[in-house]
Amino acid sequence: MSNNLKKILIYLFIAIFSILILFKYSVSIIKNEILSIIKSNQFDAFIVNIFDQKLEKLAESELSEEKKIFYIKNFEKIIKKFESK
């Protein structure tokens, strides 16, 4: 092998290895940021607000009999879980 080819292979290996390290740490940093956002009180408030809006929209809309039966059964299950605590 010529010296130029060896240098190119070494540089290529170093470049690939460096990219892999950067990728690993970038993914780790992004993962930690996402987890900290999900664990925050602001995110909890956001989810509760979304749930409240969807529940209000559901209460104001017209539902078919199948949907009414579905929601009645599932809300009864939820209420029973809250009552048992």
Secondary structure, DSSP 8 states (H G I E B T S, - for coil): --HHHHHHHHHHHHHHHHHHHHHHHHHHHHHHHHHHHHTSHHHHHHHHHHHHHHHHHHHHS---HHHHHHHHHHHHHHHHHHHT-
